Amino acid sequence: MVSSRFLVKGAQSLTSRSSMLSRSMATVQSSIGDKQVPMSNLEKGKFVNYARIESNLQVVRQRLNRPLTLAEKIVYGHLDNPHEQDIERGVSYLKLRPDRVACQDATAQMAILQFMSAGLPQTAVPTSVHCDHLIQAQVGGPKDLARAIDINREVYDFLATACAKYGIGFWKPGSGIIHQIILENYALPGLMMIGTDSHTPNAGGLGMVACGVGGADAVDVMAGIPWELKAPKVIGVYLDGKMSGWTTPKDIILKVAGILTVKGGTGAIIEYYGPGVESLSCTGMATICNMGAEIGATTSLFPYNKRMAAYLQATGRSQQAAYAQEFNHNLQPDEGSEYDRRIEINLSELEPHINGPFTPDLATPISKFAEEVKKNNWPEELKVGLIGSCTNSSYEDMSRSAHIAKEAADHGLKTKSIFTITPGSEQVRATIARDGFVDTFENVGGVVLANACGPCIGQWDRQDVKKGEVNSIISSYNRNFTGRNDANPATHAFVASPDLVTAMTFAGSLTFNPLTDSLKGADGKEFKFSDPAGFELPAKGYDAGENTFQAPPEDGTTVNVAVSPSSDRLQLLKPFKAWDGQDIIDAPVLIKAKGKCTTDHISAGGPWLKYRGHLENISQNCLIGAINADSGEANSVLNQETGDFGPVPTVGAYYRDRNIPWVVVGDENYGEGSSREHAALEPRFLGGRAVICRSFARIHETNLKKQGMLPLWFKNGADYDKISGSDKLSIVGLNDFKPGQDIKVEITHKDGSKDSFLTTSSINEGQWEWFKAGSALNKMAAAAKARNQ
């Protein structure tokens, strides 16, 4: 997939030629100084450490003796030990020191439960928790929020008290979606953040390396342990031309997704550059980086520019903007830096796109979409249009959609499809309410939902169709896997810009093209929408709205963390058993999964989100969405001990309770999608020891390692076809295993015949220690115990 490297072409026309030359590999001198500029306006005594980054880069430049991409500057600038760290893109495992950690409420529960096990008084780096995932969309914002606070009170109390105890900033329900809150308050150019949500890369819109991780990775950083990441390759996306008309930043990432596919960015950072960047707003760049998660990218980012500076100033961070400008030589790629692959997009020629259904990389330009709808027999009637979510809920997005809605209203129209609007934050909601956009949406029949994830993650009590009814919806969200939004596998979900979504709800049809087609107004006269217009930033400034932030007390040692032993929502963790030092012999195949198996298939969201803090209860959804390759059915697998068929979690627990280890066999890009570590915790809790696949998604593979499972790759992908769900597998030679070596797997078929195949892995020495200890957390706890003795 990766072609030969390309030199930067026209890198950063945003700065002068002389400035570019000053950034060449050998000329950068330390000039930033050791200033005390706050990392955020909400945290006392936490300062931007550009001096450390520049010091690290001086060492790295001397060692590598070549120009650096922007991604490399930020990543290598956060090395724990730049003098001794091996550095080879796509090969070396880097030990990094991120500047901060962010968690959303669904994943924060397990992350904090694991952090509590470490026995530390406070987090080692600034950390925040955001309540956005547990609010179900039903009737509208205020009522849905009140209902969520009542239903989830136990979880919110746990998070609030845990945050107070361990020095963590807590954003209450109703504050907004984690990624919008991060952009408004915490994201800064040149810094590094990890977050327990796959769309953490949203912060790349402010020039930050922000990566989605599992909770165990977050716990490491919260505990002061370096974060480990395979040195990313770098894919350069050169943007030329200028956007106009109906084309939006969303169309850039929809186009890139079509080029790279859902796994084309795996192991790489997507770095955007070129003169076309100048036509993008800061929040538009965030949209592009956010949806980079759908192509498997480690993260995405943009070089620092005046649009980022304007956004920082508008959100009360002028001091940080000025400091970033001083550091600008390290916030651009060096002239002559090389990319592992290069893509070029002319924005002047880019059409609006619609991606889907059922996968975010099936990209179709709007000019060809109606034809595709008819050719593929997709349901033409548009049932619901949904705008907002963490991907497209900025003030700019809302203002452009409001412009379209007002134009339709001026012609006497209301939406033909159900139309929902999700503000990204309380600040965005309050500002669009003040500026009249909420009234505009409601006047045409729109329903403004709570400041939360809502339907984007399946938190949608949808009533307009029955489960199993074939229908179409279109959203400005980021992910459209089967059943993702409404738990209906027959729903054809499409992804587009908020502009297209809004316009199409007035037509009520997937075949409507607002660039060329007309609608009939209430007066019977036909009209065409004009090109959408909006505002990058609010002219009157942002209205902060209700204060929903809880700062931790200076001393949280006396705070008691609320966890009831009888709770069905929260459960303290027990350590997994350490490896017994023996080969894994005659482990039944629990399921051979066929085709796409995302983290939604492995650990479903929606109604299961309420159990994210209770491992035993949420494990009852383990792999219930995976398709059994033997039967084509979901959630029905052979119990090889009894000969009966049963639900996947039930059969897995049956084996576990009889000390029978089991194995999962998977297809390509196993575990793509969300960063949820429950997709690794649940198989481990139910007794699984290994997952053998043709390929893994990055975050999920790491999560499996962290929980003491073996993620193994077929050395020959065709060996997948040798296995059935009635086989037993023996993973042998483990006592002699060294990282980099193949691992042999022996098959015993149901008829007693034998076969074998080889697997590879990306397991390094430290990760092998996790397996031997039973989990990374076990290894951490043992090290802490040894230090205290």
Residue pairs with C-beta under 8 A, 6 or more apart in sequence:
1 264
1 341
2 90
2 233
2 340
2 341
3 340
3 341
3 342
5 338
5 339
5 340
6 236
6 338
6 339
6 341
6 342
7 336
7 337
7 338
8 69
8 236
8 273
8 333
8 334
8 335
8 336
8 337
8 338
8 339
9 238
9 274
9 342
9 344
10 238
10 240
10 274
10 275
11 20
11 273
11 274
11 332
11 333
11 334
11 335
11 337
12 20
12 273
12 274
12 303
12 332
12 333
13 274
13 275
13 278
14 275
14 277
14 278
14 303
14 305
14 306
14 332
15 328
15 332
19 329
20 332
20 335
21 27
21 335
22 28
22 329
23 329
23 332
23 334
23 335
24 67
24 334
24 335
24 336
25 61
25 65
25 66
25 67
25 68
25 334
25 336
26 61
28 54
28 57
28 58
28 61
28 329
28 330
30 51
30 54
30 55
30 58
31 54
31 326
32 50
32 51
32 54
32 326
32 327
33 51
34 51
35 47
35 48
35 50
35 323
36 47
37 47
37 48
37 319
37 320
37 323
38 46
38 47
38 48
38 319
38 320
39 46
39 47
39 48
39 99
39 100
39 126
39 186
39 188
39 191
40 46
40 126
40 185
40 186
40 317
41 185
41 316
41 317
42 169
42 185
42 549
42 551
43 126
43 169
46 126
48 188
48 191
48 320
48 323
49 99
50 190
50 323
50 326
50 327
50 330
52 77
53 73
53 74
53 77
53 78
53 190
53 327
53 330
54 77
54 327
54 330
56 76
56 77
56 78
56 79
56 82
57 68
57 73
57 76
57 77
57 330
59 82
59 83
60 68
60 72
60 76
60 77
60 79
60 82
60 87
61 68
63 82
63 87
64 87
66 337
66 338
67 333
67 334
67 335
67 336
67 337
67 338
68 76
68 333
68 334
68 337
69 234
69 236
69 271
69 333
69 334
69 337
69 338
69 339
70 207
70 271
70 273
70 301
70 303
70 331
70 332
70 333
71 209
71 232
71 234
71 269
71 271
71 301
72 89
72 234
72 337
73 190
73 330
73 331
73 333
73 334
74 190
74 191
74 192
74 208
74 209
74 301
75 94
75 96
75 192
75 209
75 229
75 231
75 232
75 269
76 82
76 87
76 94
77 190
77 330
78 96
78 97
78 98
78 99
78 192
78 209
79 85
79 94
79 95
79 96
79 97
80 95
80 96
80 97
80 226
81 95
85 92
85 94
85 95
86 92
86 93
87 94
87 231
88 231
89 231
89 232
89 233
89 234
89 340
90 230
90 231
90 232
90 233
90 267
90 340
91 230
91 231
92 230
92 231
93 228
93 229
93 230
93 231
93 764
93 766
94 228
94 229
94 230
94 231
95 226
95 227
95 228
96 192
96 226
96 227
96 228
96 229
97 192
97 226
97 227
98 125
98 192
98 193
98 194
98 221
98 227
99 125
99 126
99 191
99 192
99 193
100 125
100 126
100 127
100 128
100 186
100 191
100 193
101 123
101 125
101 126
101 127
101 128
101 193
101 194
101 195
101 196
101 218
101 221
101 222
102 127
102 128
102 129
102 130
102 178
102 182
102 186
102 193
102 194
102 195
102 196
102 197
102 200
103 111
103 112
103 127
103 128
103 129
103 130
103 178
103 195
103 196
103 197
103 215
103 218
104 129
104 130
104 131
104 132
104 133
104 178
104 195
104 196
104 197
104 453
105 129
105 130
105 131
105 132
105 133
105 134
105 155
105 156
105 159
105 173
106 133
106 134
106 605
106 609
106 612
106 676
107 133
107 196
107 197
107 214
107 215
107 612
107 675
107 676
107 677
108 129
108 130
108 159
108 196
108 215
109 155
109 158
109 159
109 570
109 612
109 613
110 215
110 612
110 613
110 615
110 677
110 678
110 681
111 196
111 215
111 216
111 218
111 219
111 222
112 129
112 158
112 159
112 162
112 166
113 570
113 571
113 572
113 573
113 613
114 215
114 216
114 219
114 573
114 777
115 123
115 166
115 219
115 222
115 223
116 162
116 561
116 572
117 573
117 575
117 777
117 781
118 219
118 223
118 777
118 780
118 781
118 784
119 781
119 784
120 166
120 222
120 223
120 224
121 166
121 557
122 166
122 167
122 556
123 166
123 167
123 168
123 222
123 223
124 221
124 222
124 223
124 224
125 221
125 222
125 224
126 169
126 186
127 166
127 167
127 168
127 169
127 222
128 168
128 169
128 170
128 171
128 181
128 182
128 186
129 159
129 163
129 168
129 169
129 170
129 171
130 171
130 175
130 176
130 177
130 178
130 181
130 182
131 156
131 159
131 170
131 171
131 172
131 173
131 174
131 175
132 173
132 175
132 176
132 177
132 178
132 451
132 452
132 453
133 452
133 453
133 457
133 459
133 609
134 148
134 151
134 152
134 155
134 173
134 459
134 609
134 610
135 144
135 145
135 148
135 173
135 174
135 450
135 452
135 453
135 454
135 459
136 144
136 147
136 148
136 454
136 459
136 460
136 461
137 144
137 420
137 422
137 449
137 450
137 452
137 454
137 455
137 459
137 460
137 461
138 144
138 147
138 461
139 447
140 447
140 448
140 449
140 450
141 429
141 448
141 449
141 450
141 451
142 450
144 449
144 450
144 452
145 173
145 174
145 450
145 451
145 452
148 173
148 450
148 452
149 156
149 173
149 174
151 610
152 173
152 569
152 610
154 562
154 564
154 567
154 569
154 570
155 569
155 570
155 610
155 613
156 172
156 173
157 562
158 561
158 562
158 563
158 570
158 613
159 170
160 170
160 172
160 550
161 559
161 560
161 561
161 562
162 168
162 561
163 169
163 170
163 550
163 552
164 170
164 550
164 552
164 553
164 556
164 559
165 556
165 557
165 559
165 560
165 561
166 552
166 556
167 552
167 556
168 552
169 549
169 550
169 551
169 552
170 549
170 550
170 552
171 178
171 181
171 548
171 549
171 550
172 548
172 549
172 550
173 452
173 548
174 426
174 450
174 451
174 452
174 546
174 548
175 181
175 425
175 426
175 451
175 548
175 549
176 423
176 424
176 425
176 426
176 427
176 428
176 429
176 451
176 452
176 548
177 389
177 390
177 393
177 422
177 424
177 425
177 451
177 452
177 453
178 195
178 197
178 390
179 197
179 199
179 200
179 202
179 203
179 286
179 290
179 390
179 424
180 202
180 390
180 393
180 394
180 424
180 425
180 428
181 425
182 193
182 195
182 200
182 202
182 203
182 210
183 202
183 203
183 205
183 206
183 282
183 283
183 286
183 311
184 315
184 425
184 427
185 315
186 193
186 203
187 193
187 203
187 205
187 206
187 208
187 210
188 206
188 207
188 208
188 312
188 317
188 320
188 324
189 206
189 207
189 208
189 304
189 308
189 324
189 327
189 331
190 207
190 208
190 304
190 324
190 327
190 330
190 331
191 208
191 209
192 208
192 209
192 210
192 211
193 200
193 203
193 208
193 209
193 210
193 211
194 200
194 210
194 211
194 212
194 213
194 217
194 218
194 221
194 227
195 210
195 211
195 212
195 213
195 218
195 675
196 212
196 213
196 214
196 215
196 218
196 675
196 677
197 212
197 674
197 675
198 212
198 293
198 673
198 674
198 675
198 699
199 212
199 290
199 291
199 293
199 390
199 391
199 478
200 210
200 211
200 212
200 213
200 299
200 675
201 210
201 211
201 212
201 289
201 290
201 292
201 293
201 297
201 299
201 300
201 301
202 210
202 286
202 287
202 289
202 290
202 390
202 391
203 210
203 286
203 289
204 210
204 285
204 286
204 288
204 289
204 292
204 299
204 300
204 301
204 302
205 282
205 283
205 284
205 285
205 286
205 287
205 288
205 289
205 290
205 302
205 308
206 282
206 285
206 286
206 308
206 311
206 312
207 301
207 302
207 303
207 304
207 308
207 324
207 331
208 301
209 269
209 299
209 301
210 289
210 299
210 301
211 229
211 298
211 299
212 293
212 299
212 675
212 699
213 227
213 675
213 699
213 702
214 675
214 676
214 677
214 680
214 699
214 702
214 703
214 706
215 677
216 677
216 703
216 706
216 707
216 775
216 776
216 777
217 227
217 702
217 706
219 777
219 780
220 226
220 227
220 228
220 776
220 780
221 227
223 780
225 780
228 766
228 767
229 298
230 267
230 762
232 267
232 268
232 269
232 298
232 299
233 267
233 268
233 269
233 340
233 341
234 268
234 269
234 271
234 339
234 340
235 260
235 265
235 268
235 269
235 270
235 271
235 297
235 339
235 340
235 341
235 342
235 343
236 271
236 272
236 273
236 339
236 341
236 342
236 343
237 252
237 256
237 270
237 271
237 272
237 273
237 342
237 343
237 344
237 345
238 273
238 274
238 276
238 342
238 343
238 344
238 345
239 252
239 272
239 273
239 274
239 275
239 276
239 277
239 280
239 345
239 347
240 274
240 275
240 276
240 344
240 345
240 346
240 347
240 348
241 275
241 276
241 279
241 346
241 347
241 348
241 349
241 350
242 276
242 278
242 279
242 347
242 348
243 249
243 276
243 279
243 280
243 347
243 348
243 350
244 348
244 531
245 515
245 531
246 352
246 366
246 497
246 499
246 500
246 514
246 515
246 531
246 532
247 347
247 350
247 351
247 352
248 284
248 287
248 352
248 400
248 497
248 498
248 499
249 280
249 281
249 284
249 285
249 287
249 288
250 287
250 288
250 291
250 391
250 392
250 476
250 496
250 497
250 498
251 350
251 351
251 352
251 353
251 497
252 288
252 345
252 347
252 350
253 287
253 288
253 290
253 291
253 292
253 294
254 291
254 353
254 354
254 355
254 363
254 495
254 496
255 345
255 350
255 353
255 363
256 270
256 288
256 292
256 295
256 343
256 345
257 291
257 294
257 295
257 355
257 360
257 361
257 363
258 353
258 355
258 361
258 362
258 363
259 343
259 363
260 295
260 343
260 361
261 295
261 361
262 294
262 295
262 296
262 359
262 360
262 361
262 669
262 672
263 295
263 296
263 668
263 669
263 672
263 695
263 697
264 295
264 296
265 292
265 295
265 296
265 297
265 298
266 296
266 297
266 669
266 695
266 697
266 698
267 296
267 298
267 698
268 297
268 298
268 340
268 341
269 297
269 298
269 299
269 300
269 301
270 289
270 292
270 295
270 297
270 299
270 300
270 301
271 300
271 301
271 302
271 333
271 339
272 285
272 288
272 300
272 301
272 302
272 303
273 302
273 303
273 333
276 345
276 346
276 347
277 285
277 302
277 303
277 305
278 305
278 307
279 347
280 288
280 302
280 307
281 307
281 311
281 394
281 396
281 536
282 307
282 308
282 310
282 311
282 536
283 311
283 394
283 395
283 396
283 397
283 536
284 394
284 396
285 302
285 307
285 308
286 394
287 391
287 392
287 394
287 397
288 300
288 302
289 299
289 300
289 301
289 302
290 390
290 391
290 478
291 360
291 391
291 478
292 299
292 300
293 478
294 360
294 361
294 478
294 479
295 361
296 669
296 672
296 697
296 698
298 698
302 308
303 331
303 332
303 333
304 324
304 325
304 328
304 331
304 332
307 536
308 321
308 324
309 321
309 324
309 325
310 536
310 537
311 537
312 318
312 320
312 321
312 324
313 321
314 537
314 538
314 541
314 542
315 542
324 331
351 365
351 366
351 367
352 365
352 366
352 496
352 497
352 499
352 500
352 515
353 363
353 364
353 365
353 366
353 496
354 363
354 364
354 366
354 369
354 474
354 494
354 495
354 496
354 500
355 361
355 362
355 363
355 364
355 480
355 494
355 495
355 496
356 362
356 480
356 492
356 493
356 494
356 495
357 378
357 472
357 480
357 492
357 493
357 494
358 480
358 481
358 482
358 492
358 493
359 480
359 481
359 596
360 478
360 479
360 480
360 495
364 372
366 500
366 513
366 515
367 513
367 515
367 516
369 510
369 511
369 513
370 510
370 511
370 512
370 513
372 378
373 380
373 510
373 511
374 380
374 511
378 472
378 492
378 510
379 470
379 471
379 472
379 492
379 510
380 472
380 509
380 510
380 511
381 471
381 472
381 508
381 509
381 510
382 416
382 417
382 472
382 473
382 474
382 504
382 505
382 507
382 508
382 509
382 510
383 417
383 418
383 464
383 465
383 471
383 472
383 473
384 417
384 418
384 419
384 420
384 462
384 464
384 473
384 474
385 415
385 417
385 418
385 419
385 420
385 473
385 474
385 475
385 501
385 502
385 504
385 505
386 419
386 420
386 422
386 455
386 456
386 473
386 474
386 475
386 476
386 477
386 485
386 501
387 393
387 397
387 398
387 401
387 419
387 420
387 421
387 422
387 475
387 476
387 498
387 501
387 502
388 397
388 420
388 421
388 422
388 423
388 424
388 449
388 454
388 456
388 476
388 498
389 422
389 424
389 453
389 454
389 456
389 475
389 476
389 477
389 478
390 424
390 453
390 456
390 478
391 456
391 476
391 477
391 478
392 476
392 477
392 497
392 498
393 422
393 423
393 424
393 425
393 428
394 424
394 428
395 428
395 431
395 432
395 535
395 536
395 537
395 538
395 542
396 534
396 535
396 536
396 537
397 476
397 498
397 534
398 421
398 423
398 428
398 432
398 437
398 498
398 534
399 432
399 435
399 437
399 534
399 535
400 498
400 499
400 532
400 533
400 534
401 421
401 437
401 441
401 498
401 499
401 501
401 502
401 532
401 534
402 432
402 436
402 437
402 440
402 441
402 534
403 532
403 533
403 534
404 499
404 502
404 503
404 514
404 529
404 532
405 440
405 441
405 443
405 444
405 446
405 502
406 440
407 529
407 530
408 414
408 415
408 444
408 506
408 519
408 529
409 440
409 443
409 444
411 519
411 521
411 522
411 523
411 525
411 527
412 521
412 522
412 523
413 444
413 506
413 519
413 521
413 522
414 444
414 445
414 506
415 444
415 445
415 446
415 505
415 506
415 508
416 505
416 506
416 507
416 508
416 509
417 504
417 505
417 508
418 447
418 464
418 505
419 441
419 444
419 445
419 446
419 447
419 502
419 505
420 446
420 447
420 448
420 449
420 454
420 455
421 438
421 441
421 446
421 447
421 448
421 449
422 448
422 449
422 450
422 451
422 452
422 453
422 454
422 455
422 456
423 429
423 432
423 448
423 449
423 451
424 451
425 451
426 451
426 544
426 545
426 546
426 548
427 542
427 543
427 544
427 545
428 451
429 438
429 448
429 451
429 545
430 542
430 543
430 544
430 545
430 546
431 538
431 542
431 543
431 545
432 438
433 543
434 540
434 543
435 538
435 540
438 448
441 448
442 448
444 506
449 455
452 459
453 459
454 460
455 462
455 475
455 477
455 485
455 486
456 475
456 477
456 478
456 479
456 485
457 484
457 605
457 606
457 609
458 483
458 484
458 485
458 486
458 487
458 600
458 604
458 605
458 606
458 609
459 605
459 606
459 609
460 485
460 486
462 485
462 486
462 488
465 471
465 486
465 488
465 491
467 487
467 488
467 490
468 488
468 489
468 490
469 488
469 490
470 490
470 491
470 492
471 488
471 490
471 491
471 492
472 491
472 492
472 493
472 494
472 510
473 485
473 486
473 491
473 492
473 493
473 494
474 493
474 494
474 495
474 496
474 500
474 501
474 504
474 510
475 485
475 493
475 494
475 495
475 496
475 501
476 495
476 496
476 497
476 498
476 501
477 485
477 495
478 495
479 495
479 673
480 493
480 494
480 495
481 596
481 598
481 600
481 673
482 489
482 596
483 489
483 491
483 600
483 625
484 493
484 600
484 605
485 491
485 493
487 606
487 607
494 510
496 504
499 514
499 532
500 514
503 512
503 514
503 529
504 510
504 512
504 514
506 519
507 514
507 517
507 519
512 519
514 528
514 529
517 528
518 526
518 527
518 528
519 526
519 527
519 528
519 529
520 526
520 527
521 527
553 559
563 570
563 572
564 570
567 614
568 611
568 614
568 617
569 610
569 611
569 613
569 614
569 617
570 613
570 614
571 613
571 614
571 615
571 616
571 617
573 615
573 777
575 774
575 775
575 777
575 778
575 781
576 684
576 685
576 707
576 708
576 774
576 775
576 778
577 774
578 772
578 773
578 774
578 778
579 708
579 734
579 771
579 772
579 773
579 774
581 735
582 734
583 730
583 731
583 732
583 733
583 734
583 735
584 661
584 663
584 689
584 690
584 729
584 730
584 731
584 734
585 730
585 732
586 728
586 729
586 730
586 748
587 660
587 661
587 662
587 663
587 689
587 690
587 728
587 729
587 730
587 731
588 640
588 641
588 655
588 660
588 662
588 663
588 727
588 728
588 729
589 662
589 663
589 664
589 665
589 723
589 724
589 725
589 726
589 727
589 728
589 729
590 623
590 637
590 648
590 651
590 652
590 655
590 662
590 663
590 664
590 688
590 725
591 623
591 626
591 628
591 637
591 648
591 664
591 665
591 725
592 628
592 629
592 630
592 665
592 723
592 724
592 725
593 601
593 623
593 626
593 627
593 628
593 629
593 664
593 665
593 666
593 667
593 670
594 627
594 628
594 629
594 632
594 667
595 627
595 667
596 667
596 669
596 672
597 626
597 627
597 666
597 667
597 670
597 671
598 671
598 672
598 673
598 674
599 671
599 672
599 673
599 674
599 675
599 676
599 679
599 700
600 625
600 673
600 674
601 623
601 625
601 626
601 627
602 622
602 623
602 625
602 626
602 671
602 679
602 682
602 683
603 618
603 621
603 622
603 676
603 678
603 679
603 682
604 621
604 624
604 625
605 674
605 676
608 618
608 621
611 617
611 618
611 621
612 618
612 676
612 678
615 678
615 681
615 682
615 685
616 685
618 678
618 682
619 649
619 653
619 681
619 682
619 685
619 686
620 649
621 649
621 682
622 648
622 649
622 652
622 682
622 683
622 686
623 635
623 648
623 649
623 652
623 664
623 682
623 683
624 634
624 635
624 647
624 648
624 649
625 634
625 635
626 634
626 635
626 648
627 633
627 634
628 634
628 636
628 637
628 725
629 665
629 724
629 725
630 638
630 724
630 725
630 726
635 647
635 648
636 645
636 646
636 647
636 648
637 645
637 646
637 647
637 648
637 651
637 725
638 644
638 645
638 651
638 725
638 726
639 645
639 646
639 651
639 654
640 726
640 728
641 654
641 655
641 658
641 660
642 654
646 654
649 682
649 686
652 662
652 683
652 686
652 687
652 688
653 686
653 687
655 661
655 662
655 686
655 687
656 662
656 686
656 687
657 687
660 687
661 687
661 688
661 689
662 687
662 688
662 689
663 688
663 689
663 690
663 691
663 692
663 729
663 731
664 683
664 688
664 690
664 691
664 692
665 691
665 692
665 693
665 720
665 723
666 691
666 692
666 693
666 694
667 693
667 694
667 720
668 693
668 694
668 695
669 695
669 696
669 697
670 691
670 693
670 694
670 695
670 696
670 697
670 700
671 679
671 696
671 697
671 699
671 700
671 701
671 703
671 704
672 697
672 700
673 697
675 699
675 703
677 703
677 706
677 707
679 700
679 703
680 700
680 703
680 704
680 706
680 707
680 709
681 703
681 707
683 691
683 704
683 709
684 707
684 708
684 709
684 775
688 709
689 709
689 710
689 731
690 709
690 710
690 711
690 712
690 729
690 731
691 704
691 709
691 710
691 711
691 712
692 712
692 713
692 714
692 729
692 745
692 759
693 711
693 712
693 713
693 714
694 713
694 714
694 717
694 720
695 713
696 704
696 711
696 713
700 711
701 711
701 762
704 710
704 711
705 711
705 763
705 767
705 770
705 771
705 776
706 770
706 775
706 776
706 777
707 775
707 776
708 770
708 771
708 773
708 774
708 775
708 776
708 778
709 771
710 731
710 743
710 761
710 763
710 771
711 761
711 762
711 763
712 731
712 743
712 745
712 759
712 760
712 761
713 759
713 760
713 761
713 762
714 720
714 757
714 759
715 742
715 757
715 758
715 759
715 760
716 757
716 758
719 757
719 758
722 747
722 755
722 757
723 729
723 747
724 749
724 750
726 749
726 750
727 747
727 748
727 749
727 750
728 747
728 748
729 745
729 746
729 747
729 748
730 745
730 746
730 748
731 743
731 744
731 745
732 743
732 744
732 745
732 746
733 743
733 744
734 743
737 743
737 768
739 761
739 763
739 764
739 765
739 767
739 768
742 758
742 759
742 760
743 758
743 759
743 760
743 761
744 756
744 757
744 758
744 759
745 756
745 757
745 758
745 759
746 754
746 755
746 756
747 754
747 755
747 756
747 757
748 754
749 755
763 771
769 779
770 776
770 778
770 779
773 779
773 782
